[in-house]
């Protein structure tokens, strides 16, 4: 039960942070905010201060920052619709930006006690590895990119090696401070015999490089980890579009709660459980940032998309798309998103009971 509560708290905090980003941006731009609400449904707490109603609602699934001129045209100079292009972009993007920042800060807190980080430096080769040589890989090489994907973290190596074409890779390594390009480098996983007699199936590379976890290193690795989350999310979206993965791979709130519970219960100590769940929370935070900036109706990314379309329309035709039509599109998108959420939730529940 404690992990269910933890999941609800995580969702609530991330939603609050997202809406707080919109709220602060609106205030900085001088836009009137009528209500700042966390959750949906009936209010369990509300207070009005300086013309803005602050509310906490009973259902921890969403929230909103209701601004003057957001849903319809307003003559108020402090309305959203009367702000300039960049102010609107700033307000719409602020929620996602805050989620990303929170994700980064959570990772930084998790790495605050780290003493060293593993690197992508090749420190050796398994016996009979064919990829070592003058024209190939050498001890001391640091993998910089695989098939055009920058290697930010040690964990990136296995991810991008597993996504290759099965026969060759475009590798870039750092050797003595210089980039060395190994294009169409033939590499396939082979069987290697270890000293204890067991066999290992892989590429025969040994990575043992470490870097001292200075403050600068912690900041850099935390940033790279947050950026890596963005790449993984885009990779998953790409796989979903191309059909590499199906709808059954998607998870909603129920699936995430189930994952958090499983991770918590499998952790050996409470500290490890907290750290693992915090890492998941960071991933969820970055995921919310990325998803909210997609040009999908009802999401912030689509609102920014319409800003661009209207700016181009004004430049070419001296006219804009009427706000009511844009609102119709967002309303339809909201219905579709809720339908998708129901389907995903049904899948999550079915997995639990099956």
NUSETOR-178027 format. One line per field, with one value per residue (C-alpha): residue number from 1; residue in one letter; chain; z, y, x. Coordinates in pm, whole numbers, always signed. Example, Ala and Ser with C-alpha at 12.3 -4.5 7.8 and 13.67 -1.06 7.14 Angstrom:
2
num [1/2]
residu [A/S]
chaine [A/A]
w [+780/+714]
v [-450/-106]
u [+1230/+1367]
END
This chain:
354
num [1/2/3/4/5/6/7/8/9/10/11/12/13/14/15/16/17/18/19/20/21/22/23/24/25/26/27/28/29/30/31/32/33/34/35/36/37/38/39/40/41/42/43/44/45/46/47/48/49/50/51/52/53/54/55/56/57/58/59/60/61/62/63/64/65/66/67/68/69/70/71/72/73/74/75/76/77/78/79/80/81/82/83/84/85/86/87/88/89/90/91/92/93/94/95/96/97/98/99/100/101/102/103/104/105/106/107/108/109/110/111/112/113/114/115/116/117/118/119/120/121/122/123/124/125/126/127/128/129/130/131/132/133/134/135/136/137/138/139/140/141/142/143/144/145/146/147/148/149/150/151/152/153/154/155/156/157/158/159/160/161/162/163/164/165/166/167/168/169/170/171/172/173/174/175/176/177/178/179/180/181/182/183/184/185/186/187/188/189/190/191/192/193/194/195/196/197/198/199/200/201/202/203/204/205/206/207/208/209/210/211/212/213/214/215/216/217/218/219/220/221/222/223/224/225/226/227/228/229/230/231/232/233/234/235/236/237/238/239/240/241/242/243/244/245/246/247/248/249/250/251/252/253/254/255/256/257/258/259/260/261/262/263/264/265/266/267/268/269/270/271/272/273/274/275/276/277/278/279/280/281/282/283/284/285/286/287/288/289/290/291/292/293/294/295/296/297/298/299/300/301/302/303/304/305/306/307/308/309/310/311/312/313/314/315/316/317/318/319/320/321/322/323/324/325/326/327/328/329/330/331/332/333/334/335/336/337/338/339/340/341/342/343/344/345/346/347/348/349/350/351/352/353/354]
residu [X/X/X/X/X/X/X/X/X/X/X/X/X/X/X/X/X/X/X/X/X/X/X/X/X/X/X/X/X/X/X/X/X/X/X/X/X/X/X/X/X/X/X/X/X/X/X/X/X/X/X/X/X/X/X/X/X/X/X/X/X/X/X/X/X/X/X/X/X/X/X/X/X/X/X/X/X/X/X/X/X/X/X/X/X/X/X/X/X/X/X/X/X/X/X/X/X/X/X/X/X/X/X/X/X/X/X/X/X/X/X/X/X/X/X/X/X/X/X/X/X/X/X/X/X/X/X/X/X/X/X/X/X/X/X/X/X/X/X/X/X/X/X/X/X/X/X/X/X/X/X/X/X/X/X/X/X/X/X/X/X/X/X/X/X/X/X/X/X/X/X/X/X/X/X/X/X/X/X/X/X/X/X/X/X/X/X/X/X/X/X/X/X/X/X/X/X/X/X/X/X/X/X/X/X/X/X/X/X/X/X/X/X/X/X/X/X/X/X/X/X/X/X/X/X/X/X/X/X/X/X/X/X/X/X/X/X/X/X/X/X/X/X/X/X/X/X/X/X/X/X/X/X/X/X/X/X/X/X/X/X/X/X/X/X/X/X/X/X/X/X/X/X/X/X/X/X/X/X/X/X/X/X/X/X/X/X/X/X/X/X/X/X/X/X/X/X/X/X/X/X/X/X/X/X/X/X/X/X/X/X/X/X/X/X/X/X/X/X/X/X/X/X/X/X/X/X/X/X/X/X/X/X/X/X/X/X/X/X/X/X/X/X/X/X/X/X/X/X/X/X/X/X/X]
chaine [A/A/A/A/A/A/A/A/A/A/A/A/A/A/A/A/A/A/A/A/A/A/A/A/A/A/A/A/A/A/A/A/A/A/A/A/A/A/A/A/A/A/A/A/A/A/A/A/A/A/A/A/A/A/A/A/A/A/A/A/A/A/A/A/A/A/A/A/A/A/A/A/A/A/A/A/A/A/A/A/A/A/A/A/A/A/A/A/A/A/A/A/A/A/A/A/A/A/A/A/A/A/A/A/A/A/A/A/A/A/A/A/A/A/A/A/A/A/A/A/A/A/A/A/A/A/A/A/A/A/A/A/A/A/A/A/A/A/A/A/A/A/A/A/A/A/A/A/A/A/A/A/A/A/A/A/A/A/A/A/A/A/A/A/A/A/A/A/A/A/A/A/A/A/A/A/A/A/A/A/A/A/A/A/A/A/A/A/A/A/A/A/A/A/A/A/A/A/A/A/A/A/A/A/A/A/A/A/A/A/A/A/A/A/A/A/A/A/A/A/A/A/A/A/A/A/A/A/A/A/A/A/A/A/A/A/A/A/A/A/A/A/A/A/A/A/A/A/A/A/A/A/A/A/A/A/A/A/A/A/A/A/A/A/A/A/A/A/A/A/A/A/A/A/A/A/A/A/A/A/A/A/A/A/A/A/A/A/A/A/A/A/A/A/A/A/A/A/A/A/A/A/A/A/A/A/A/A/A/A/A/A/A/A/A/A/A/A/A/A/A/A/A/A/A/A/A/A/A/A/A/A/A/A/A/A/A/A/A/A/A/A/A/A/A/A/A/A/A/A/A/A/A/A]
w [+0/+78/-280/-417/-197/-319/-682/-612/-445/-742/-990/-774/-734/-1104/-1204/-950/-1083/-1442/-1365/-1142/-1442/-1643/-1345/-1281/-1653/-1681/-1380/-1516/-1843/-1664/-1760/-1529/-1371/-1248/-1093/-1016/-944/-866/-939/-1090/-956/-640/-442/-101/-36/-198/-119/-314/-304/-519/-766/-814/-668/-549/-524/-447/-594/-494/-800/-839/-1219/-1380/-1293/-1467/-1468/-1593/-1760/-1894/-2272/-2288/-2404/-2577/-2703/-2441/-2462/-2133/-2198/-1934/-2118/-2276/-2626/-2613/-2542/-2801/-2977/-2758/-2434/-2535/-2630/-2297/-2103/-2294/-2276/-1910/-1774/-1973/-1890/-1518/-1547/-1724/-1461/-1180/-1353/-1382/-1016/-897/-1091/-950/-595/-663/-791/-507/-306/-604/-582/-944/-1279/-1533/-1875/-2227/-2231/-2372/-2121/-2278/-2518/-2463/-2601/-2980/-3020/-3391/-3349/-3196/-3420/-3605/-3830/-3557/-3189/-2940/-2565/-2435/-2702/-2570/-2764/-2872/-3092/-3238/-3568/-3513/-3157/-2903/-2613/-2310/-2049/-2011/-2034/-2384/-2523/-2485/-2602/-2934/-2999/-2962/-3216/-3494/-3829/-3710/-3920/-3923/-3716/-3782/-3482/-3366/-3090/-2904/-2930/-2779/-2781/-3149/-3314/-3516/-3756/-3818/-4079/-4175/-3913/-3919/-3574/-3477/-3136/-3095/-2830/-2593/-2326/-1985/-1741/-1538/-1848/-1902/-2238/-2305/-2614/-2708/-2882/-2675/-2548/-2186/-2044/-1717/-1737/-1437/-1375/-1039/-937/-894/-870/-1237/-1331/-1129/-1303/-1646/-1593/-1445/-1749/-1985/-1803/-1843/-2213/-2240/-2104/-2383/-2643/-2500/-2509/-2870/-2953/-2799/-2987/-3310/-3244/-3175/-3503/-3710/-3546/-3383/-3060/-3017/-2806/-2549/-2461/-2341/-1973/-1801/-1435/-1325/-1500/-1353/-1002/-1055/-1169/-873/-636/-793/-783/-421/-307/-486/-337/-57/+170/+213/+95/-227/-277/-236/-478/-740/-716/-733/-1053/-1199/-1090/-1283/-1593/-1555/-1514/-1834/-2010/-1917/-2053/-2387/-2430/-2347/-2621/-2892/-3144/-3024/-2974/-2611/-2525/-2488/-2798/-3015/-2868/-2966/-3308/-3356/-3254/-3536/-3784/-3689/-3716/-4067/-4158/-4042/-4245/-4563/-4539/-4262/-4089/-3808/-3729/-3512/-3149/-3135/-3409/-3234/-2914/-3100/-3211/-2860/-2719/-2972/-2891/-2521/-2586/-2794/-2529/-2260/-2479/-2530/-2156/-2092/-2339/-2182/-1832/-1934/-2065/-1738/-1529/-1758/-1708/-1331/-1322/-1603]
v [+0/+234/+214/+295/+605/+688/+662/+891/+1143/+1130/+1195/+1472/+1646/+1624/+1758/+2039/+2124/+2127/+2360/+2573/+2625/+2760/+2970/+3132/+3198/+3357/+3578/+3683/+3780/+3975/+3736/+3716/+3370/+3293/+2955/+2735/+2384/+2053/+1750/+1724/+1699/+1858/+2083/+1960/+2284/+2624/+2975/+3300/+3542/+3850/+3750/+3393/+3090/+2813/+2468/+2107/+1869/+1518/+1325/+1331/+1298/+1626/+1990/+2322/+2684/+2881/+3203/+3494/+3465/+3104/+2948/+3248/+3593/+3868/+4243/+4246/+4360/+4106/+3817/+3537/+3604/+3962/+3861/+3845/+3529/+3459/+3524/+3268/+3015/+3076/+3021/+2706/+2551/+2639/+2335/+2087/+2278/+2251/+1876/+1834/+2044/+1839/+1518/+1654/+1762/+1420/+1252/+1503/+1424/+1051/+1105/+1342/+1058/+892/+850/+752/+695/+420/+541/+400/+340/+4/-143/-484/-753/-1111/-1378/-1419/-1103/-1011/-643/-539/-406/-118/-78/-160/-93/-46/-46/+305/+394/+568/+501/+842/+734/+423/+458/+833/+806/+985/+765/+980/+703/+361/+206/+353/+104/-204/-15/+96/-219/-414/-186/-234/-400/-721/-698/-354/-35/+321/+382/+697/+658/+904/+799/+1021/+1312/+1274/+1131/+815/+709/+339/+341/+14/-160/-532/-645/-936/-1101/-1415/-1682/-1630/-1870/-1716/-1827/-2030/-2227/-2059/-1905/-1546/-1429/-1075/-845/-933/-580/-505/-163/-70/+304/+514/+887/+1058/+1195/+1560/+1822/+1908/+1538/+1491/+1787/+1663/+1301/+1409/+1628/+1347/+1107/+1346/+1389/+1011/+978/+1208/+991/+671/+822/+933/+590/+423/+657/+578/+205/+251/+439/+188/-109/-241/-243/-259/-90/-366/-222/+104/+164/+411/+516/+166/+9/+268/+209/-164/-109/+115/-142/-423/-223/-125/-478/-625/-372/-517/-212/+88/+321/+125/+124/+502/+553/+318/+478/+826/+721/+610/+943/+1124/+919/+997/+1368/+1379/+1166/+1420/+1698/+1525/+1407/+1748/+1911/+1676/+1848/+1646/+1834/+1932/+1922/+2219/+2120/+2154/+2498/+2604/+2445/+2661/+2969/+2897/+2827/+3150/+3348/+3212/+3273/+3636/+3682/+3536/+3605/+3866/+3630/+3377/+3059/+3161/+3064/+2867/+2628/+2571/+2499/+2245/+2063/+2063/+1937/+1653/+1573/+1562/+1311/+1094/+1111/+1010/+720/+611/+637/+411/+152/+158/+142/-160/-327/-255/-399/-703/-775/-763/-1003/-1234]
u [+0/+287/+411/+65/+63/+415/+296/-1/+230/+469/+188/+47/+382/+470/+128/+162/+509/+379/+91/+312/+539/+246/+135/+474/+528/+183/+249/+589/+421/+146/-137/-440/-475/-827/-754/-456/-584/-418/-635/-981/-1335/-1478/-1243/-1127/-939/-959/-848/-859/-571/-511/-782/-657/-834/-601/-760/-675/-931/-1021/-898/-516/-537/-449/-480/-503/-400/-703/-590/-790/-827/-714/-1041/-1197/-1109/-1082/-1033/-843/-483/-375/-540/-337/-472/-340/+18/+293/+410/+713/+528/+266/+534/+705/+381/+280/+629/+691/+504/+710/+1029/+954/+894/+1229/+1408/+1255/+1363/+1718/+1723/+1602/+1884/+2135/+2018/+2057/+2412/+2505/+2666/+2836/+3214/+3282/+3108/+3171/+3278/+3271/+3647/+3759/+4005/+4051/+3933/+3824/+4056/+4035/+3827/+3861/+3780/+4111/+4385/+4546/+4242/+3995/+3942/+4222/+4264/+4205/+3949/+3639/+3321/+3189/+2898/+2736/+2547/+2528/+2397/+2616/+2723/+2647/+2639/+2796/+2448/+2405/+2657/+2438/+2128/+2272/+2472/+2146/+1973/+2229/+2169/+2334/+2647/+2814/+2828/+2936/+3161/+3335/+3593/+3809/+4173/+4443/+4201/+4114/+3802/+3863/+3588/+3526/+3251/+3079/+3290/+3202/+3088/+2865/+2821/+3033/+3082/+3376/+3504/+3570/+3842/+3592/+3493/+3157/+3074/+2981/+2788/+2874/+3117/+3423/+3484/+3569/+3476/+3644/+3698/+3598/+3574/+3593/+3253/+3347/+3073/+3119/+3104/+2784/+2621/+2731/+2627/+2292/+2229/+2332/+2100/+1806/+1889/+1917/+1564/+1445/+1619/+1472/+1123/+1166/+1306/+1001/+765/+947/+917/+546/+492/+691/+522/+839/+639/+262/+1/+37/+378/+223/+150/-79/-113/-216/+83/+319/+181/+229/+589/+667/+518/+718/+1042/+982/+905/+1207/+1450/+1663/+1646/+1419/+1696/+1742/+1363/+1349/+1637/+1489/+1145/+1301/+1479/+1144/+995/+1270/+1190/+818/+896/+1102/+840/+570/+789/+842/+482/+336/+542/+415/+181/-118/-449/-515/-143/+90/+286/-24/-96/+256/+199/-112/+84/+328/+46/-130/+193/+250/-117/-92/+225/+74/-300/-337/-579/-568/-756/-1055/-1001/-1327/-1212/-882/-1075/-1291/-977/-833/-1165/-1171/-810/-891/-1170/-935/-663/-911/-1023/-663/-604/-903/-771/-424/-571/-780/-463/-283/-568/-591/-220/-267/-561/-450]
END
